[in-house]
Amino acid sequence: MSSPRTLRRWLTAVLSAALVASAAVGTARAEPADTTTTAAVPADGAAAAAVTFSDAFDGPAGAAVDSSKWQLETGDNVNNHERQYYTSGNKNAALDGQGHLVITARKENPANYQCWYGTCQYTSARLNTAGKFTAQYGHIEARMKVPRGQGMWPAFWMLGTPVNWPDSGEIDVMENVGFEPSTVHGTLHGPGYSGSGGIGAGYTLPGGQAFADGFHTFAVDWAPNSITWSVDGNVYQTRTPADLGGRSWVFNKPFFLILNLAVGGYWPGDPDGSTVLPQQLVVDHVSVTTGDSAPGAAVRGLAGKCVDVAGANPANGTPVQLYDCNGSAAQRWTVGSDGTLRALGKCLDATGNGTANGTPVQLWDCTGGPNQKWTVTGARDIVNPQADKCLDVTGNNAANATRLQIWTCTGAANQKWTVG
């Protein structure tokens, strides 16, 4: 029987091979249709080719962002009653020469910056990838350090194409408002659930830490009919069409990326005497990885079906089952340094620390317990060493939603697993 490191190498080797073989192809924005590149996506939503976008913001200090990837919007935002004017060029958005994009909000009100209420009081920047890159499914992340102070409103988000808000949809990967220094929000907006009626949740750092104190990674794992949010790899919500109460799910089409730092507005309120300006949103990197190069790997077994977290539900106790492979986050497994198998930010777990034949496996918070340790043999068995038993498809039944369990290793087909 091999060590946990063997399992990590086994998965990593497959993932590395997939990354090397993947082509970096951009998806098309709906308008204009002839300016960007399209990668076909089959009807079942599984990516036919890897589609990758990345920007590490390398370049000399003071340089503007890469215009082949980003464009800057200018003007104000009437709908939210924000207080800033978004400028062009590198006035409020520039590289710092150390691998970061810095978006700076300043207090200034030159007469040529006109807002909905008159002369704007602040300047800032808003960047998007419209007409240059769109994503449809995959792992979308940004590593950033947010500003601090009343009235600050940084965001990393996406809009559906062509834009007809809210019917075309909005995915907020991360929003923070200055009066909540320890909390960020992830939200969906669409027809009948927009604005304050958006569907989402917040994530709060423990111990009173503030997001402005350091860099954090904000991400969504987006699959057909499922979107999962995480901060620093910690999953805090998953949304599916079932969460919309019968309203339309509009998130199975291309979306483009947006980074911005707003000042004031209905939600954050205006800056006050406690707000120190200028403030900065510092972005270390933005990446979109879809298809076979998405983080993690499918684990395939009986009848070519996949190890799957039922309903893409990250709640403790969710059954782990066999299901048709669909490329979703519920089927993307990574290996922890402690020999755990992880999906949706949690661990594959033998229920109740059980060791008997027929003990079902489930998703559970990673505890480091022996019921969450797994190794692989050269014969492609996945074994829980504490029980000395194999991951097994119950009853040798290849039907969708068949529960997985541990069982004495027999060498049968319902205990054999491959990656990819």
N, C-alpha and C positions, 0 to 999 in steps of 0.2 A: 504494500500500500504506500502511495507516495505522500509527500508532505503538502501542507497548504501552499507552500511556494510553488510546487509543481502545478497546482491548479491555477495559480495566478499566471504562471508562464504560459500555460495552455491557452487561457483566454486571451492573454496579452498578445501572444503570437498570432492568433487569428485576427484580432483587432488590428494589429500592425499591418498584416498582409492586406486587410481590407482598405486601410488608409492609403497604402502605397498604390493600390490598384485603382483608387477612386479618382475620378476626374473632377476638377473644380469647375462647375458649370453654374451660371446664374439662372434663376428663373425669371420669367417675363412678367412685367407689369402690364395690366390690361390696357393702359393707355400711356404713351403711344406704343402700339404693338410691335413696331419695327425697330425699336431702339435698344432692346435688351435681349438676353439669351434665354431660351426656354429649355427646361429639362422635363421630359414626359413623366407624368405620374399616373400609374394605372388606376382603374376604377376602384380597386380595393384600398387605395391610399398608400400602398407600399412603394417607396421610391424606387424607380427603375435605375437611377444613377445618383451617386453622391453629389450633393450641391453644397458648396462651401463658400462662406463669406468670412473674411477676417480683416481686422485692422488693428495693429499694435501701436499705431501712431508714432512710428519712428520718423525722425527728421530733425532738422535744426530748430533751435528755439526761435519762436516767433513766426514760424512758417504756418501757412494756411493748411487746412485739412486736404486730403487727397480728393481732388475734384472728380476723379473717375469713380469714386465710391459714394461721395456725399455732396449734397447741395445745401446751401444755407437759405432758409426762408427769411423774409424781411417783413417788418410791419408789427402791428399789435394783435391782440386777441380779444375781439369784442365779446365773444360768447361767454368767456370766463371772467370778464372785467379785470383782466390782469393789468399791471402797472408798467410793464416794460415794453420797449421797442426792440425788436430783433434786428440786428445789424448784419451787414454782409462782410465779406473779406475776413481778415484776421483781427478785427478790432476787438471782438468779444469771444472769439473761438480760435485758438492757436495752439500749436504744439509747444511743449516746454523744453524740448531737446533731451529729455530723459525718458522718452517712450510713453508720454501721456498727452492726451488732449485736455486742454483746460478751457472750460466755458466759464466766463467771468461775468457776474452781474455787478453793475456799477450804478451809483446814484449820480445822474446827470440829466439835464432836460434841455438840450439844444432845441431851438425853435423848429428845426426841420424834422424832428421826430414827433409826429402827431399821432395820438392815441384816441380812442373812442370818447374820452372825457376832455380832450384838449391836448396840451403838451405833455408828453410822457415824462415821468420822473426818473426812470431807470432805463438802462440798456442791458441787453443780454444776447444770447444766441440760441437758435434752434436749427438742427441739422436733420436731414432725412435722406433716404436712399431711393426715393420715388424716381422711376424711369431709369434707374441704374441697377438696382437689385431688389428682388422680392423673395420671400421665403414662403414655402408651404410645407409645414411639418418640420420636425427636427428639434435639436437642442439649440436654443437661442440664449446667449448670455452676454453680460457686460460686467467687468470688474471695475468698480468705481468707489470713490470717496465723495460723499455728498457734502454740501455746504451746511452751515448751521445758522440758526437765527429765525426769529419771527418773520413770516412773510416769504421765506424761501420755499420753492416748489420745484425740485429736480425730478426728472422722469426719464425712463427708458421704456418705449412703448411702440406699438405697431398699428397701422391702419390698413383696412382691406381695400382692394382695388376693384373697379374704379371707386373713388371716394364719394360716398353719398351718405354721410354720417347722420344718424347712427345705423341706418339699415345695412351699410357695408361692413360694419363691425370695427371694434377696437379691442386690442389686447394690451393691457397695461402690465408690463413685466415688473416694473417697480415705480412707485411714486412715494415721495416723502414730503410731508409738510412740516415746516420748522417748529411748530408748537408740539410735535411728537418726535423728539430727537432719537428715541429708541425704537421707533416703529416704522415699517414700510408696508405698502399695500400692493396687492395684485388683484386686478379687476378685469372683468369682461363687460363690454358695452355693445348693445345691439338693439334691434327693433323691439321696443317695449321694455327695455331694461338699460336705459342710458342715464347719464348724469348721476344724480344721487341714488338712482335705482339700479346702478350697476351691480353685477353679481361678483363678489370677491371676498377677500379676507385679509387680515393683517398679520405680520410677523414681528415679534418684539424680541430684541436682544435681552439676554438674561442679565441680572445684576445691575440694571440701570446704565449699561453701556450705551453710548451714543454712536449712531452710524457715522457721524462726522469725525470720529476719533481715528478711523482707519479705513482701509480698503475692504470691500466686501463684494462677493460675486452673486449677482442676481440673475436668475435663469428661469426659463420655462422649458419643459419637455412637451412638445406639441405633436399629437397624433390625431388621426381621424377620430373625431367625436370624443376627444380627451385632451385636456391641457392641465399640466401639473407645474406648480410654482415651487421654487426653492431659494433659500438664501444660504450661501456657503455650503451647498450640498444638503441642507436640511429641508426636506419637503414639508410644506405647511398647508397646502390645499391642492385638490384635484377637482376640476369641473368637467361635467359631461352634459349632453342635452337634457338629461333627467333633472338637472338643477334649474332649468329655465321655466318650469311650470307650463310646458306646452308652447312656449314662444320659440321663435325660429333660431336655430343654431347656424350661424353664418361664418363659421371658422374652418371651412373645408375649401379654401381658395387662397390665392397669394395675398400676402401682406408685406408692406415695406416698413423699414425701421425708422425710428425717430429718437433723437437725444435732445433734451432741452433743459434750460433752467429758467423757469418763470419766476416773476416777483409779484406777490400779491394775487388777488382774485377771490372769488366767492369762498373757496375751500380754505386756503391758508390764512386769509386775512392779510391786511397790509403790514409792511414793516412798521416797527415802532421804535421808541427811544432805546430799546435794548439791542436792536439789530445793528451789527457792525458791518459796514461795507467798505470795499468790495468783498463779495463772497464767490467761491469757486466750486464748480462740479468738476472733479478730476477723474478722467476716464483712462484706465490702463489698457483695456482692450475690449473689443466687441467681436463676437464670433457667432456664426450660424453653421451648424453641422447637421446634415440631414442624410437620410438613406442609410446605407450600410456603414457609413463612418460615424454615425451617431455614437455618443458614449455608451459603453456597454455592448453586450452581444446577446443575440438570441441563443437559447439553449434548446435544441431540438431533440425530440425523442420519438416515441411510438407513432407510426404513420406520418412522420415528418412534421408533427405538430410541436408547439412550443410550450415551455414552462411559462405560465401566465399568472399574474395577480388578478384575481377575479374582479371585474368591474373597474380595473385601474384604481382601486380604492386603497389609499395608503393607511387606513385605520388598522390598529392592532387587531389581530385575529382574522384578517381577511384570508379566505382560502387561497392556496396556491394550487393551480389546476393545469390540465392539458387543454390547449386551445389552438385553433387555426392561427398560424403565424401572421401577424399584421404589422410588425415593425413599431408598435407603440411603446411608450415608456414602460408599460406594464410587463413588457417582454424583454427589456434591455437590462441585462445582469452584469454587474461588475464584481470584482473580488477585492475584499478588504485586506489590509495588511495582516489582519488577524485570522485569515482563513474563512471569513464569512462570505456568503453570496448575497448581494444587495440589489434591490430594485426599489424605485420610488423613495429612496432615502432610508429604507428599513431592511431588515435581514430575513433570510430564509430560516425558519425556526421549526424544530420538532416540538409540537404542541405539548405544553405541560412538562417539558424536560423529559418526555417519554422516551423509552428505549424498546418498547414491545413492538412486535410485528403489528402493522396496521395503525401505528401512531400517525395521524395526519400532519402534514406540514402546512405552515401558515406564514403570513408576514407579521413581523413584530419589531418593536424598537430593538436596536442592536444593544445587547447587554454584555457581550463577551462570554456568555455562558457556553458550556460544551454542547448544548443542543443546537447551537448556531454555527458549529464548526463543520467544515466539509472538505474532503480530499477526493482526488480522482485516481483511479487505477489506470494502468496501461490498457485495460480492456474497456475503458470508457464508462465505468461505473462511477457514480458520485456517492460518496460514503460519508455517513456520520460516524466518526471514530468512537465516540462514547458508546453508541449502541452497536457498533460494528455491523451496521445495516445499510442497505442501499436505497437511494431515492427511487421510487417505484410508482408506476401508474396503476392505480387500484384496479384489480380484476382484469388486468391486461385489456382494458376497455379504451379504444381509441376515440370515443365520442367526445365532442367538445364538452368542457366543464367537468370532466372526470377528475376527481380529487387526487392529488399526489400524497404519498405516504412514505414511511420507511418500512423496509421488509428485509428479511434475510437474503443476502446476495445469492442469486440463482443463475446468473448469466443469461437470463431470458431477455427478449427484445424490449419488454416494458421497463427494463432497468438500464438501457443503453442510451447515452446522450452524446450529441455532437454540437459544435458551436458554429453559428453562421448559417 
